[in-house]
Amino acid sequence: TTGDVTTVLSLTSYPNAITVSAMASAYVPALTTTAASSITATSATLGGNVTRTDASVTARGVVYSSSNQTPTIADSKTTNGSGTGSFSASITGLSSSTTYYARSYATSTAGTGYGPVVTFSTSSNDANLSAFTISSGTLTPTFAAGTTSYTASVTNATTSITVTPTRNQA
């Protein structure tokens, strides 16, 4: 074990007949983490559930980071009440096209416990295309990022074409 040791009762002055049969200390809270949902370019919704605690939970929420794969309360975090049970957290101010690592946390007098890490990626806020192709025929003019009108020329025997736009990954 690690941490500070405090003498609660010294047994050195008692007769040999006294036996310590058990010692217990409180465990940090146990949690689950919900998957990210409602993911946009700059926000996401996550949450968790404090499923067990041996001490009063004074704070709970979600910790997240784009660089730390096991985020802690030293990273960015939300605070979503106290106590046991489920909670939801709306995270805003995220960077677009970025992978984030997140997990639930709960702090009690026994320490801080964490749920499992979940990973999510924010979407791009770039609506521009990097390519535009058709499966059959000729596209006029040739694709250019600023062009908004094209003509597809196909033979009379063509019954269908597939149009494939490719979004920028900014």
DSSP file with accessible surface (Angstrom, degrees, kcal/mol):
  #  RESIDUE AA STRUCTURE BP1 BP2  ACC     N-H-->O    O-->H-N    N-H-->O    O-->H-N    TCO  KAPPA ALPHA  PHI   PSI    X-CA   Y-CA   Z-CA
    1    1 A T              0   0  192      0, 0.0     2,-0.3     0, 0.0     0, 0.0   0.000 360.0 360.0 360.0 161.8    0.0    0.0    0.0
    2    2 A T        +     0   0  146      2,-0.1     2,-0.2     0, 0.0     0, 0.0  -0.856 360.0  59.7-128.7 165.5    1.0    3.6   -0.4
    3    3 A G  S    S-     0   0   64     -2,-0.3     2,-0.2     2,-0.0     0, 0.0  -0.573  86.1 -32.3 113.9-175.5    0.0    6.8    1.4
    4    4 A D        -     0   0  163     -2,-0.2     2,-0.5     1,-0.0    -2,-0.1  -0.518  49.7-144.4 -81.2 145.7    0.2    8.1    5.0
    5    5 A V        -     0   0  134     -2,-0.2     2,-0.4     2,-0.0    -2,-0.0  -0.945  14.3-169.0-111.6 130.3   -0.1    5.9    8.0
    6    6 A T        -     0   0  114     -2,-0.5     2,-0.6     0, 0.0    -2,-0.0  -0.971  21.4-130.2-119.9 130.7   -1.9    7.2   11.0
    7    7 A T        +     0   0  112     -2,-0.4     3,-0.2     1,-0.2    -2,-0.0  -0.712  28.7 173.0 -80.2 117.5   -1.8    5.4   14.4
    8    8 A V  S    S+     0   0  142     -2,-0.6     2,-0.3     1,-0.4    -1,-0.2   0.833  72.3   1.8 -90.2 -41.3   -5.4    5.1   15.6
    9    9 A L        -     0   0  108      0, 0.0     2,-0.5     0, 0.0    -1,-0.4  -0.960  68.1-139.6-150.2 125.1   -4.7    2.9   18.6
   10   10 A S        -     0   0   57     -2,-0.3     3,-0.3    -3,-0.2    -3,-0.0  -0.763  11.4-170.2 -88.4 127.4   -1.4    1.6   19.9
   11   11 A L    >   +     0   0   64     -2,-0.5     3,-1.4     1,-0.2    -1,-0.1   0.401  63.2  96.6 -96.4   3.1   -1.6   -2.0   21.0
   12   12 A T  T 3  S+     0   0  129      1,-0.3    -1,-0.2     4,-0.0     4,-0.0   0.786  83.5  49.8 -67.1 -24.5    1.9   -2.1   22.6
   13   13 A S  T 3  S+     0   0  101     -3,-0.3    -1,-0.3     2,-0.0    -2,-0.1   0.455  96.1  88.8 -94.2   1.6    0.5   -1.3   26.1
   14   14 A Y  S <  S-     0   0  106     -3,-1.4    -3,-0.0     1,-0.1     0, 0.0  -0.643  87.0 -93.9 -97.4 157.6   -2.2   -4.1   26.0
   15   15 A P    >   -     0   0   92      0, 0.0     3,-1.6     0, 0.0    -1,-0.1  -0.164  41.0-101.9 -64.6 163.7   -1.8   -7.7   27.1
   16   16 A N  T 3  S+     0   0  168      1,-0.3    -2,-0.0    -4,-0.0    -4,-0.0   0.594 110.3  79.0 -63.0 -12.2   -0.9  -10.3   24.5
   17   17 A A  T 3   +     0   0   91      2,-0.0     2,-0.4     0, 0.0    -1,-0.3   0.632  69.8  97.7 -76.1 -11.8   -4.5  -11.6   24.3
   18   18 A I    <   -     0   0   79     -3,-1.6     2,-0.4    -7,-0.1    -4,-0.0  -0.658  54.0-175.4 -83.7 129.9   -5.6   -8.7   22.1
   19   19 A T        -     0   0  119     -2,-0.4     2,-0.7     0, 0.0    -2,-0.0  -0.985  23.8-138.2-126.3 135.2   -5.7   -9.6   18.4
   20   20 A V        +     0   0   82     -2,-0.4     3,-0.1     1,-0.2    -2,-0.0  -0.823  23.5 177.7 -90.0 118.0   -6.4   -7.4   15.5
   21   21 A S        +     0   0  121     -2,-0.7     2,-0.3     1,-0.3    -1,-0.2   0.708  60.3   4.0 -97.0 -22.1   -8.7   -9.4   13.2
   22   22 A A        -     0   0   80      2,-0.0     2,-0.4     0, 0.0    -1,-0.3  -0.973  49.6-168.1-161.6 147.3   -9.4   -6.9   10.4
   23   23 A M        -     0   0  174     -2,-0.3     2,-0.4    -3,-0.1    -3,-0.0  -0.994  16.2-172.1-135.3 139.0   -8.5   -3.5    9.2
   24   24 A A        -     0   0  106     -2,-0.4     2,-0.3     2,-0.0    -2,-0.0  -0.973   9.2-171.2-133.5 148.4  -10.4   -1.6    6.5
   25   25 A S        -     0   0   96     -2,-0.4     2,-0.1    85,-0.0    85,-0.0  -0.959  36.9 -95.1-132.9 155.4  -10.0    1.6    4.6
   26   26 A A        -     0   0   48     -2,-0.3     2,-0.3     1,-0.1    29,-0.0  -0.394  36.1-134.5 -70.1 142.8  -12.3    3.2    2.2
   27   27 A Y        -     0   0  152      1,-0.1    27,-1.0    -2,-0.1    28,-0.3  -0.696  25.1-103.2 -93.2 152.2  -11.9    2.6   -1.5
   28   28 A V        -     0   0   60     -2,-0.3    84,-0.1    82,-0.2    -1,-0.1  -0.313  57.0 -78.4 -65.8 157.9  -12.0    5.3   -4.2
   29   29 A P        -     0   0    4      0, 0.0     2,-0.4     0, 0.0    24,-0.2  -0.219  41.1-135.1 -60.3 147.1  -15.3    5.4   -6.1
   30   30 A A  E     +A   52   0A  30     22,-3.1    21,-2.0    83,-0.1    22,-1.3  -0.870  32.1 176.9-102.7 139.1  -15.9    2.9   -8.9
   31   31 A L  E     -A   50   0A  17     83,-0.4     2,-0.3    -2,-0.4    19,-0.2  -0.931  27.9-145.6-139.5 161.9  -17.3    4.2  -12.2
   32   32 A T  E     -A   49   0A  65     17,-1.7    17,-1.6    -2,-0.3     2,-0.4  -0.839  21.1-139.7-116.6 160.3  -18.4    3.5  -15.7
   33   33 A T  E     -A   48   0A  20     -2,-0.3    15,-0.3    15,-0.2     2,-0.2  -0.987  12.2-136.8-121.9 132.5  -18.0    5.9  -18.7
   34   34 A T  E     -A   47   0A  67     13,-2.1    13,-0.6    -2,-0.4    84,-0.1  -0.577  30.6-100.4 -85.1 152.1  -20.6    6.4  -21.3
   35   35 A A  E     -     0   0A  75     -2,-0.2    -1,-0.1    11,-0.1     2,-0.1  -0.315  45.1 -95.2 -66.4 152.3  -19.7    6.6  -25.0
   36   36 A A  E     +     0   0A  24     83,-0.2     2,-0.3    10,-0.1    10,-0.2  -0.409  50.0 175.5 -68.1 143.3  -19.5   10.0  -26.6
   37   37 A S  E     +A   45   0A  59      8,-2.3     8,-2.6     1,-0.1    -3,-0.0  -0.887  52.8  36.3-141.1 172.0  -22.6   11.1  -28.5
   38   38 A S  S    S-     0   0   88     -2,-0.3     2,-0.4     6,-0.2    -1,-0.1   0.887  76.8-177.0  48.8  44.7  -23.9   14.3  -30.3
   39   39 A I        +     0   0   66      5,-0.1     5,-0.2    -3,-0.1     2,-0.2  -0.594   8.9 164.9 -79.1 127.9  -20.3   14.8  -31.5
   40   40 A T        -     0   0   59      3,-2.7    83,-0.8    -2,-0.4    85,-0.1  -0.578  56.2 -81.4-121.8-167.8  -19.8   18.0  -33.6
   41   41 A A  S    S+     0   0   14     81,-0.3    57,-0.1    -2,-0.2    84,-0.1   0.798 127.5  17.5 -68.2 -27.0  -16.7   19.9  -34.7
   42   42 A T  S    S+     0   0   71      1,-0.1    52,-2.5    54,-0.1    51,-0.5   0.347 122.5  41.3-131.1   6.5  -16.5   21.7  -31.3
   43   43 A S  E     + B   0  92A  27     49,-0.2    -3,-2.7    50,-0.2     2,-0.3  -0.976  46.2 178.6-152.3 164.3  -18.6   19.7  -28.7
   44   44 A A  E     - B   0  91A   0     47,-2.0    47,-3.2    -2,-0.3     2,-0.5  -0.973  24.3-127.5-159.5 158.4  -19.6   16.3  -27.5
   45   45 A T  E     +AB  37  90A  36     -8,-2.6    -8,-2.3    -2,-0.3     2,-0.2  -0.963  36.6 155.7-114.8 128.4  -21.8   14.8  -24.8
   46   46 A L  E     + B   0  89A   3     43,-2.7    43,-3.8    -2,-0.5     2,-0.3  -0.743   6.7 161.3-133.1-173.6  -20.3   12.2  -22.4
   47   47 A G  E     -AB  34  88A   0    -13,-0.6   -13,-2.1    41,-0.3     2,-0.3  -0.972  15.3-148.9 178.0-166.7  -21.1   11.0  -18.9
   48   48 A G  E     -AB  33  87A   1     39,-1.8    39,-2.5    -2,-0.3     2,-0.4  -0.955  16.0-116.8-168.8-176.3  -20.7    8.2  -16.4
   49   49 A N  E     -AB  32  86A  48    -17,-1.6   -17,-1.7    -2,-0.3     2,-1.0  -0.968  14.5-142.6-143.9 121.5  -22.2    6.3  -13.5
   50   50 A V  E     +AB  31  85A   3     35,-2.2    35,-2.1    -2,-0.4   -19,-0.2  -0.781  28.2 174.5 -82.0 105.8  -20.8    6.2  -10.0
   51   51 A T  E     +     0   0A  81    -21,-2.0     2,-0.3    -2,-1.0   -20,-0.2   0.720  58.0   9.4 -91.5 -24.0  -21.6    2.6   -9.2
   52   52 A R  E     +A   30   0A 108    -22,-1.3   -22,-3.1    33,-0.1     2,-0.3  -0.976  58.0 166.6-156.7 142.9  -19.9    2.1   -5.8
   53   53 A T        -     0   0   35     -2,-0.3   -25,-0.1   -24,-0.2     4,-0.1  -0.972  25.2-160.1-155.7 143.9  -18.2    4.3   -3.2
   54   54 A D  S    S+     0   0   85    -27,-1.0     2,-0.3    -2,-0.3   -26,-0.1   0.424  85.1  39.1 -98.7  -4.3  -17.2    3.7    0.4
   55   55 A A  S    S-     0   0   16    -28,-0.3     2,-0.1   -29,-0.0    -1,-0.0  -0.946 103.3 -75.0-141.4 161.3  -17.1    7.5    1.2
   56   56 A S        -     0   0   88     -2,-0.3    53,-0.7     1,-0.1     2,-0.6  -0.368  43.7-131.3 -63.1 126.3  -19.2   10.5    0.2
   57   57 A V  E     +C  108   0B   6     51,-0.2    26,-1.4     1,-0.2    51,-0.3  -0.713  26.6 178.5 -81.6 119.6  -18.6   11.6   -3.4
   58   58 A T  E     +     0   0B  88     49,-2.5     2,-0.3    -2,-0.6    50,-0.2   0.646  66.1  13.8 -96.9 -20.1  -18.0   15.4   -3.3
   59   59 A A  E     +C  107   0B  24     48,-1.3    48,-3.0    21,-0.1     2,-0.3  -0.981  61.0 172.8-154.9 145.8  -17.4   15.9   -7.1
   60   60 A R  E     +C  106   0B  34     21,-1.2    20,-4.1    -2,-0.3     2,-0.3  -0.980  21.8 108.0-149.8 157.0  -18.0   13.9  -10.3
   61   61 A G  E     -C  105   0B   0     44,-2.0    44,-2.4    -2,-0.3     2,-0.4  -0.965  60.0 -56.2 170.0-152.6  -17.7   14.6  -14.0
   62   62 A V  E     -C  104   0B   0     -2,-0.3    16,-2.2    42,-0.2     2,-0.3  -0.977  32.3-158.3-127.0 134.1  -15.6   13.9  -17.1
   63   63 A V  E     +CD 103  77B   0     40,-2.8    40,-2.0    -2,-0.4     2,-0.3  -0.861  21.1 175.9-106.1 146.4  -11.9   14.5  -17.7
   64   64 A Y  E     +CD 102  76B  34     12,-2.4    12,-0.9    -2,-0.3     2,-0.3  -0.994  13.2 172.0-153.6 154.9  -10.6   14.8  -21.2
   65   65 A S  E     -C  101   0B  12     36,-2.1    36,-3.1    -2,-0.3    -2,-0.0  -0.977  30.2-146.8-159.1 150.6   -7.5   15.5  -23.3
   66   66 A S  S    S+     0   0   65     -2,-0.3    33,-0.2    34,-0.2     3,-0.1   0.537 105.9  29.6 -95.2  -7.6   -6.3   15.4  -26.9
   67   67 A S  S    S+     0   0  101      1,-0.2     2,-0.7    34,-0.1    33,-0.0   0.701 104.4  72.5-120.2 -33.8   -2.8   14.4  -25.8
   68   68 A N        -     0   0   53      1,-0.1    33,-0.2    33,-0.1    -1,-0.2  -0.779  60.3-161.8 -90.8 113.5   -3.0   12.4  -22.5
   69   69 A Q  S    S+     0   0  127     -2,-0.7    -1,-0.1     1,-0.3    33,-0.1   0.623  90.7  40.1 -73.6 -11.5   -4.5    9.0  -23.3
   70   70 A T  S    S-     0   0   81     31,-0.1    -1,-0.3    47,-0.0    -6,-0.1  -0.663  90.5-160.8-130.3  75.9   -5.4    8.5  -19.6
   71   71 A P        -     0   0    0      0, 0.0     2,-0.2     0, 0.0    -8,-0.1  -0.177   8.1-169.9 -62.0 152.2   -6.7   11.9  -18.6
   72   72 A T    >   -     0   0   45     -8,-0.1     3,-2.4    42,-0.0    -8,-0.2  -0.739  45.7 -83.8-128.6-179.2   -6.8   12.9  -14.9
   73   73 A I  T 3  S+     0   0   62      1,-0.3     4,-0.1    -2,-0.2   -11,-0.0   0.629 123.5  69.8 -67.5  -8.4   -8.4   15.8  -12.9
   74   74 A A  T 3  S+     0   0   91      2,-0.1    -1,-0.3   -11,-0.0     3,-0.1   0.661  96.2  64.0 -78.9 -16.4   -5.2   17.7  -13.8
   75   75 A D  S <  S-     0   0   47     -3,-2.4   -10,-0.1     1,-0.2     2,-0.0  -0.173 113.9 -53.2 -89.0-169.7   -6.4   17.8  -17.4
   76   76 A S  E    S+D   64   0B  64    -12,-0.9   -12,-2.4    -2,-0.1     2,-0.3  -0.380  70.9 171.4 -64.6 144.9   -9.6   19.6  -18.7
   77   77 A K  E     -D   63   0B 100    -14,-0.2     2,-0.3    -3,-0.1   -14,-0.2  -0.988  31.2-138.3-153.9 160.0  -12.7   18.5  -16.8
   78   78 A T        -     0   0   21    -16,-2.2     2,-0.5    -2,-0.3   -16,-0.2  -0.804  17.3-141.6-109.6 160.6  -16.3   19.1  -16.2
   79   79 A T        +     0   0   91     -2,-0.3   -18,-0.3   -18,-0.2     2,-0.2  -0.991  20.5 176.1-124.6 121.2  -18.0   19.0  -12.8
   80   80 A N        -     0   0   41    -20,-4.1     2,-0.1    -2,-0.5   -19,-0.1  -0.536  49.4 -79.5-128.1  62.3  -21.5   17.5  -12.7
   81   81 A G        -     0   0   46     -2,-0.2   -21,-1.2   -23,-0.1    -1,-0.3  -0.349  53.1 -87.1  85.4-158.6  -22.7   17.3   -9.2
   82   82 A S  S    S+     0   0   70    -23,-0.2   -24,-0.2     2,-0.1   -22,-0.1  -0.865  70.6  50.0-145.6 174.8  -21.9   14.9   -6.4
   83   83 A G  S    S-     0   0   25    -26,-1.4   -33,-0.1    -2,-0.3     2,-0.1  -0.194  85.0 -49.6  85.0-176.3  -23.1   11.6   -5.0
   84   84 A T  S    S+     0   0   88    -35,-0.1   -33,-0.1   -33,-0.1     2,-0.1  -0.351  85.5  59.3 -90.4 173.1  -23.6    8.2   -6.7
   85   85 A G  E    S-B   50   0A  26    -35,-2.1   -35,-2.2    -2,-0.1     2,-0.2  -0.439  85.8 -34.3 103.9-176.9  -25.6    7.5   -9.8
   86   86 A S  E     +B   49   0A  88    -37,-0.3     2,-0.3    -2,-0.1   -37,-0.2  -0.475  52.1 176.4 -83.7 151.7  -25.6    8.5  -13.5
   87   87 A F  E     -B   48   0A  22    -39,-2.5   -39,-1.8    -2,-0.2     2,-0.4  -0.973  17.7-142.9-149.7 159.8  -24.6   11.9  -14.8
   88   88 A S  E     -B   47   0A  78     -2,-0.3     2,-0.4   -41,-0.2   -41,-0.3  -0.956  11.0-161.8-126.3 146.0  -24.2   13.6  -18.2
   89   89 A A  E     -B   46   0A   1    -43,-3.8   -43,-2.7    -2,-0.4     2,-0.6  -0.993   9.0-152.4-133.8 128.9  -21.6   16.2  -19.3
   90   90 A S  E     -B   45   0A  82     -2,-0.4     2,-0.5   -45,-0.2   -45,-0.2  -0.893  16.1-160.8 -98.6 120.1  -21.7   18.5  -22.3
   91   91 A I  E     +B   44   0A   1    -47,-3.2   -47,-2.0    -2,-0.6     2,-0.2  -0.898  15.1 174.2-105.3 126.4  -18.1   19.4  -23.4
   92   92 A T  E     +B   43   0A  96     -2,-0.5   -49,-0.2   -49,-0.2    -2,-0.0  -0.767  49.5  52.7-123.8 171.2  -17.7   22.5  -25.5
   93   93 A G  S    S+     0   0   72    -51,-0.5   -50,-0.2    -2,-0.2    -1,-0.1   0.703  70.9 152.7  77.6  20.8  -14.8   24.4  -26.9
   94   94 A L        -     0   0    9    -52,-2.5     2,-0.3    -3,-0.2    -1,-0.2  -0.390  47.7-108.7 -79.1 161.3  -13.2   21.4  -28.5
   95   95 A S    >   -     0   0   72     -2,-0.1     3,-0.6     1,-0.1    27,-0.3  -0.700  36.1-111.0 -88.8 142.1  -10.9   21.6  -31.6
   96   96 A S  T 3  S+     0   0   32     -2,-0.3    28,-0.2     1,-0.2    27,-0.1  -0.288  95.2  17.2 -70.9 156.0  -12.3   20.3  -34.9
   97   97 A S  T 3  S+     0   0   51     26,-1.5     2,-0.4     1,-0.2    -1,-0.2   0.862  97.3 132.3  51.9  44.8  -10.9   17.2  -36.5
   98   98 A T    <   -     0   0   35     -3,-0.6    24,-2.5    25,-0.2     2,-0.4  -0.970  55.8-131.0-130.1 140.3   -9.2   16.1  -33.3
   99   99 A T  E     - E   0 121B  59     -2,-0.4     2,-0.3    22,-0.2    22,-0.3  -0.769  28.4-165.9 -88.6 133.1   -9.1   12.8  -31.4
  100  100 A Y  E     - E   0 120B  15     20,-3.5    20,-2.0    -2,-0.4     2,-0.4  -0.902  15.0-148.9-120.4 149.6  -10.0   13.1  -27.7
  101  101 A Y  E     +CE  65 119B  47    -36,-3.1   -36,-2.1    -2,-0.3     2,-0.3  -0.966  28.6 170.0-114.0 130.6   -9.5   10.7  -24.7
  102  102 A A  E     +CE  64 118B   0     16,-2.6    16,-3.2    -2,-0.4     2,-0.3  -0.971  12.8 169.7-142.2 155.3  -12.1   11.0  -22.0
  103  103 A R  E     -C   63   0B  40    -40,-2.0   -40,-2.8    -2,-0.3    14,-0.1  -0.975  34.7-104.0-159.9 156.2  -13.3    9.2  -18.8
  104  104 A S  E     -C   62   0B   0     12,-0.4    11,-2.2    -2,-0.3     2,-0.3  -0.416  35.7-169.0 -77.6 158.0  -15.5    9.8  -15.9
  105  105 A Y  E     -CF  61 114B   1    -44,-2.4   -44,-2.0     9,-0.2     2,-0.3  -0.980  12.2-169.7-143.3 157.0  -14.2   10.6  -12.5
  106  106 A A  E     -CF  60 113B   0      7,-2.0     7,-2.7    -2,-0.3     2,-0.4  -0.969  10.4-153.3-147.0 135.9  -15.5   10.9   -8.9
  107  107 A T  E     +CF  59 112B  33    -48,-3.0   -49,-2.5    -2,-0.3   -48,-1.3  -0.929  22.3 159.1-113.2 132.4  -13.7   12.4   -5.9
  108  108 A S  E >   -CF  57 111B   8      3,-2.6     3,-1.7    -2,-0.4   -51,-0.2  -0.783  60.2 -86.0-133.9-178.3  -14.4   11.3   -2.3
  109  109 A T  T 3  S+     0   0  125    -53,-0.7     3,-0.1     1,-0.3   -81,-0.1   0.722 128.1  59.2 -65.9 -17.2  -12.5   11.5    0.9
  110  110 A A  T 3  S-     0   0   35      1,-0.3    -1,-0.3   -83,-0.2     2,-0.3   0.572 121.5 -95.8 -84.7 -11.7  -10.9    8.2   -0.1
  111  111 A G  E <   -F  108   0B  26     -3,-1.7    -3,-2.6   -84,-0.1     2,-0.5  -0.820  52.4 -46.1 129.5-168.2   -9.5    9.8   -3.3
  112  112 A T  E     -F  107   0B  38     -2,-0.3     2,-0.3    -5,-0.2    -5,-0.2  -0.904  46.4-166.0-109.6 128.3  -10.4   10.1   -6.9
  113  113 A G  E     -F  106   0B   4     -7,-2.7    -7,-2.0    -2,-0.5     2,-0.4  -0.795   6.4-152.2-108.3 155.5  -11.6    7.1   -9.0
  114  114 A Y  E     -F  105   0B  67     -2,-0.3   -83,-0.4    -9,-0.2    -9,-0.2  -0.956   6.4-137.9-128.9 147.8  -11.8    6.9  -12.8
  115  115 A G        -     0   0    4    -11,-2.2   -83,-0.2    -2,-0.4   -65,-0.0  -0.305  50.5 -65.6 -86.8 178.8  -13.9    5.0  -15.2
  116  116 A P        -     0   0   82      0, 0.0   -12,-0.4     0, 0.0     2,-0.2  -0.318  57.3-104.1 -66.3 152.2  -12.6    3.4  -18.4
  117  117 A V        -     0   0   52    -14,-0.1     2,-0.3    -3,-0.1   -14,-0.2  -0.545  33.7-166.2 -77.4 136.3  -11.2    5.7  -21.2
  118  118 A V  E     -E  102   0B  31    -16,-3.2   -16,-2.6    -2,-0.2     2,-0.4  -0.920   8.2-146.1-117.7 150.5  -13.3    6.3  -24.3
  119  119 A T  E     +E  101   0B  86     -2,-0.3     2,-0.3   -18,-0.2   -18,-0.2  -0.933  22.1 165.4-117.7 139.8  -12.0    7.8  -27.5
  120  120 A F  E     -E  100   0B  11    -20,-2.0   -20,-3.5    -2,-0.4     2,-0.4  -0.978  23.6-140.4-147.6 158.3  -13.9   10.1  -29.9
  121  121 A S  E     -E   99   0B  65     -2,-0.3   -22,-0.2   -22,-0.3     2,-0.1  -0.984  17.6-130.5-123.3 132.6  -13.0   12.4  -32.8
  122  122 A T        -     0   0    6    -24,-2.5   -81,-0.3    -2,-0.4     2,-0.1  -0.445  31.6-111.8 -74.8 153.0  -14.6   15.7  -33.5
  123  123 A S        -     0   0   47    -83,-0.8   -26,-1.5   -26,-0.1     2,-0.2  -0.309  32.7 -95.4 -81.0 169.5  -15.8   16.3  -37.0
  124  124 A S        -     0   0   13    -28,-0.2   -83,-0.1   -27,-0.1    -1,-0.1  -0.572  16.8-155.1 -82.5 146.2  -14.3   18.8  -39.4
  125  125 A N        +     0   0  115     -2,-0.2     2,-0.7    45,-0.2    -1,-0.1   0.183  67.6 105.3-102.7  16.8  -15.9   22.2  -39.8
  126  126 A D        -     0   0   29     44,-0.3    42,-0.1    42,-0.2    44,-0.1  -0.856  44.7-179.4 -99.0 111.3  -14.5   22.4  -43.3
  127  127 A A        +     0   0   93     -2,-0.7    -1,-0.1    40,-0.1     2,-0.1   0.405  46.4 112.6 -90.7   2.3  -17.3   22.0  -45.8
  128  128 A N        -     0   0   97      1,-0.1    40,-2.7    39,-0.1     2,-0.3  -0.387  64.5-124.6 -75.5 155.4  -15.0   22.3  -48.9
  129  129 A L  E     -G  167   0C  59     16,-0.3    38,-0.3    38,-0.3     3,-0.1  -0.744  15.6-167.3 -98.9 147.5  -14.3   19.4  -51.2
  130  130 A S  E    S+     0   0C  59     36,-3.4     2,-0.3     1,-0.3    37,-0.2   0.565  78.2   8.1-104.3 -14.1  -10.9   18.1  -52.1
  131  131 A A  E     -G  166   0C  31     35,-1.4    35,-2.7    13,-0.1    -1,-0.3  -0.980  53.2-167.3-159.9 159.1  -12.1   16.0  -55.0
  132  132 A F  E     +G  165   0C  48     -2,-0.3     2,-0.3    33,-0.2    11,-0.3  -0.891  21.8 169.0-153.5 113.3  -15.2   15.3  -57.1
  133  133 A T  E     -G  164   0C  76     31,-2.1    31,-3.1    -2,-0.3     2,-0.3  -0.891  22.9-147.7-128.3 161.3  -15.4   12.3  -59.4
  134  134 A I  E     -G  163   0C  28     -2,-0.3    29,-0.2    29,-0.2     5,-0.1  -0.930  19.8-132.0-125.1 152.0  -17.9   10.4  -61.5
  135  135 A S  S    S+     0   0   77     27,-1.7     2,-0.3    -2,-0.3    28,-0.1   0.729  89.0  19.7 -76.7 -23.0  -17.9    6.7  -62.2
  136  136 A S  S    S+     0   0   48     26,-0.2    -1,-0.2     2,-0.0     2,-0.2  -0.998 106.5  13.7-148.1 142.5  -18.5    7.0  -66.0
  137  137 A G  S    S-     0   0   46     -2,-0.3     2,-0.4    -3,-0.1    17,-0.2  -0.486  88.0 -52.4  95.7-163.3  -18.1    9.7  -68.5
  138  138 A T  E     -H  153   0D  88     15,-2.4    15,-2.8    -2,-0.2     2,-0.5  -0.953  37.1-144.8-124.5 135.9  -16.3   13.1  -68.4
  139  139 A L  E     -H  152   0D  30     -2,-0.4    13,-0.2    13,-0.2     4,-0.1  -0.860  26.0-130.3 -99.8 127.8  -16.7   15.8  -65.9
  140  140 A T  E    S+H  151   0D  72     11,-2.9    11,-3.1    -2,-0.5     2,-0.1  -0.991  84.1  23.7-127.8 132.4  -16.4   19.4  -67.2
  141  141 A P  S    S-     0   0   62      0, 0.0     3,-0.1     0, 0.0    10,-0.1   0.693 101.1-106.9 -71.8 174.2  -14.7   21.5  -66.1
  142  142 A T        -     0   0  123      1,-0.2    -2,-0.1    -2,-0.1    -4,-0.0  -0.337  56.0 -76.9 -61.1 147.6  -12.0   19.5  -64.3
  143  143 A F        +     0   0   57    -11,-0.3     2,-0.3    -4,-0.1    -1,-0.2  -0.152  57.6 169.4 -54.2 136.3  -12.5   19.6  -60.5
  144  144 A A    >   -     0   0   43      3,-0.1     3,-1.5    -3,-0.1   -15,-0.1  -0.983  40.6-122.1-145.0 140.6  -11.3   22.8  -58.8
  145  145 A A  T 3  S+     0   0   75     -2,-0.3   -16,-0.3     1,-0.3    -1,-0.1   0.827 110.1  46.0 -55.5 -35.6  -12.1   23.8  -55.2
  146  146 A G  T 3  S+     0   0   72    -18,-0.1     2,-0.3    -3,-0.0    -1,-0.3   0.600  88.3 103.9 -87.2  -7.1  -13.9   27.0  -56.0
  147  147 A T    <   +     0   0   49     -3,-1.5    -3,-0.1     1,-0.1     3,-0.1  -0.551  39.0 175.3 -81.2 134.3  -16.0   25.6  -58.8
  148  148 A T        +     0   0  141     -2,-0.3     2,-0.4     1,-0.2    -1,-0.1   0.445  61.1  60.5-116.0  -3.3  -19.7   25.0  -58.0
  149  149 A S        +     0   0   89      2,-0.0     2,-0.3     0, 0.0    -1,-0.2  -0.989  57.6 168.4-133.5 128.8  -21.2   24.0  -61.3
  150  150 A Y        -     0   0   49     -2,-0.4     2,-0.4    -3,-0.1    -8,-0.1  -0.924  23.0-142.9-133.1 160.1  -20.2   20.9  -63.4
  151  151 A T  E     -H  140   0D  87    -11,-3.1   -11,-2.9    -2,-0.3     2,-0.6  -0.987  10.7-150.7-124.1 132.8  -21.5   19.0  -66.4
  152  152 A A  E     -H  139   0D  47     -2,-0.4     2,-0.5   -13,-0.2   -13,-0.2  -0.915   8.9-161.6-103.4 124.0  -21.3   15.3  -66.8
  153  153 A S  E     +H  138   0D  63    -15,-2.8   -15,-2.4    -2,-0.6     2,-0.3  -0.924  19.8 165.9-106.6 121.6  -21.0   14.0  -70.4
  154  154 A V        -     0   0   66     -2,-0.5     2,-0.1   -17,-0.2   -17,-0.1  -0.896  37.5 -99.0-130.9 162.1  -21.9   10.3  -70.8
  155  155 A T    >   -     0   0   95     -2,-0.3     3,-1.5     1,-0.1    -1,-0.0  -0.354  37.1-109.4 -74.8 162.5  -22.7    7.9  -73.7
  156  156 A N  T 3  S+     0   0  173      1,-0.3    -1,-0.1    -2,-0.1    -2,-0.0   0.771 117.2  62.3 -63.5 -24.8  -26.3    7.1  -74.5
  157  157 A A  T 3  S+     0   0   88      2,-0.0     2,-0.4     0, 0.0    -1,-0.3   0.637  78.6 105.4 -77.2 -12.1  -25.7    3.5  -73.3
  158  158 A T    <   +     0   0   39     -3,-1.5     3,-0.1     1,-0.2    -4,-0.1  -0.544  42.3 177.3 -74.0 125.3  -25.0    4.8  -69.7
  159  159 A T        +     0   0  141     -2,-0.4     2,-0.3     1,-0.3    -1,-0.2   0.624  65.2   3.3-102.6 -19.2  -27.9    4.1  -67.4
  160  160 A S        -     0   0   90      2,-0.0     2,-0.3   -25,-0.0    -1,-0.3  -0.985  56.8-160.6-159.9 156.3  -26.5    5.4  -64.2
  161  161 A I        -     0   0   59     -2,-0.3     2,-0.5    -3,-0.1   -24,-0.0  -0.964  18.1-131.7-135.8 154.6  -23.4    7.1  -62.8
  162  162 A T        -     0   0   84     -2,-0.3   -27,-1.7     2,-0.0     2,-0.5  -0.945  15.9-154.6-107.7 126.7  -22.0    7.4  -59.3
  163  163 A V  E     -G  134   0C  72     -2,-0.5   -29,-0.2   -29,-0.2    -2,-0.0  -0.890  10.7-168.8-101.4 126.0  -21.0   10.8  -58.1
  164  164 A T  E     -G  133   0C  63    -31,-3.1   -31,-2.1    -2,-0.5     2,-0.3  -0.894   4.1-171.9-122.5 102.9  -18.3   10.8  -55.4
  165  165 A P  E     -G  132   0C  73      0, 0.0     2,-0.5     0, 0.0   -33,-0.2  -0.699  10.6-153.1 -86.4 143.6  -17.5   14.0  -53.5
  166  166 A T  E     -G  131   0C  62    -35,-2.7   -36,-3.4    -2,-0.3   -35,-1.4  -0.977  11.7-141.2-119.8 118.1  -14.5   13.9  -51.2
  167  167 A R  E     -G  129   0C 117     -2,-0.5   -38,-0.3   -38,-0.3   -40,-0.1  -0.490  24.6-103.2 -78.7 144.8  -14.6   16.3  -48.2
  168  168 A N        -     0   0   45    -40,-2.7   -42,-0.2    -2,-0.2    -1,-0.1  -0.321  22.7-142.4 -56.9 149.7  -11.4   18.2  -47.0
  169  169 A Q              0   0  147    -45,-0.0    -1,-0.1   -40,-0.0   -40,-0.0  -0.282 360.0 360.0-111.5  46.1  -10.0   16.6  -43.9
  170  170 A A              0   0   66    -44,-0.1   -44,-0.3     0, 0.0   -45,-0.2  -0.310 360.0 360.0 -74.2 360.0   -8.9   19.9  -42.3
